[in-house]
Amino acid sequence: MKNIIYILTLFLFLGCQKKETVKQSISEESIFNLTSEWKTQDNKTIHLEDLKGKVTVMVMIYTSCKAACPRLVADMRDIESKMPEDKLSDLNFVLVSIDPETDNPERLKKFAKENFMDAPHWTFLQGNVNTVQEFANVLAVKYKKISPLDFSHSNIISVFNKNGELVHQQEGLGVNNENTVAKIIETVSQ
């Protein structure tokens, strides 16, 4: 009996040590340090840390946008189309809504289907006003509500390594994404 208690205590101790080591492996520059909660298009609650282990390609949009966002969505789909088929399981393509009041999970799911972005590697996130602002600040994405249904915003696609560290940003609409694609493929291969 004494030996069983000793072995269980040892496993518990080693289990706690392992968890602590994993937490320490997240650098100060990682987006995984943000503890905010998000809802996916499937109405699941996640944390950014749940994206760990895959290269993440991310953009901030809103679904009712008629100007820049459709182009950003097209740019994300174009990047996806240039990925080697065998690398897609190592990638997260994430679209974060800057309009959390309108873009609820149901609306995000409908938007994903309409834009052929419903494969497993696509994730749409709804936060709240504070979490979206915090995340936008981390990404250096500027946005401002200019009417009840319209926002002015930066057009930036960000690439994060498997540990959530920013490795590349592409700014602009419809720009040549050759460098972005190369950086994603390089990062996935590391």
PyMOL commands that set and color helices and strands:
alter all, ss='L'
color gray80, all
select helices_A, chain A and resi 2-24+31-33+48-51+68-81+85-90+105-114+129-139+178-188
alter helices_A, ss='H'
color red, helices_A
select strands_A, chain A and resi 37-40+45-47+55-61+91-97+122-126+143-147+150-153+156-160+166-171
alter strands_A, ss='S'
color yellow, strands_A
deselect
rebuild
show_as cartoon
